[in-house]
Amino acid sequence: MQFPPAIERTEAASAEHPYIAIYGHTFPRWFSQAVRNWTDATGHRLLSIGYRNDWADEQIIEAGPHRFAQLMADAAAVVTNFFHGCIFSLLNAKPFACVSSPYRANKVSDLIQLLSAERHLVTEAMSCVIVLPTHLDCSAAT
């Protein structure tokens, strides 16, 4: 795979205001609740980019391509159910957790398998120790 150079981090990504980027929509409740519980416990904000997710602290729906790329580059980590959420996470060397959706299952699972990144694809049944800056326990979300 060939990607353009990663966007450099900006001062907005300071440790004083760390955020987790949410890229996607219609996440399973168990996943969104686990992520919300994790961010509440760790002090991270949840920033939903491009789509409305009521469980986020902030919505940035109308980010253009450059702002989107910068927000993804500046995130402490990414949670997604989109193929391109995985790609931007990999491009920027970000910890990420991906939950599959029926619509994107093939693209996401093929990418994850190709890169041997199975630990990033989470399911409710796996008790959900997700590769983020610290562990996320999905079993605590129920």
Beta strands, then each sheet from edge to edge (+ up, - down):
strand 1: 19-23
strand 2: 45-49
strand 3: 58-60
strand 4: 77-80
strand 5: 96-99
strand 6: 121-122
sheet 1: 3+ 2+ 1+ 4+ 5+ 6+
end
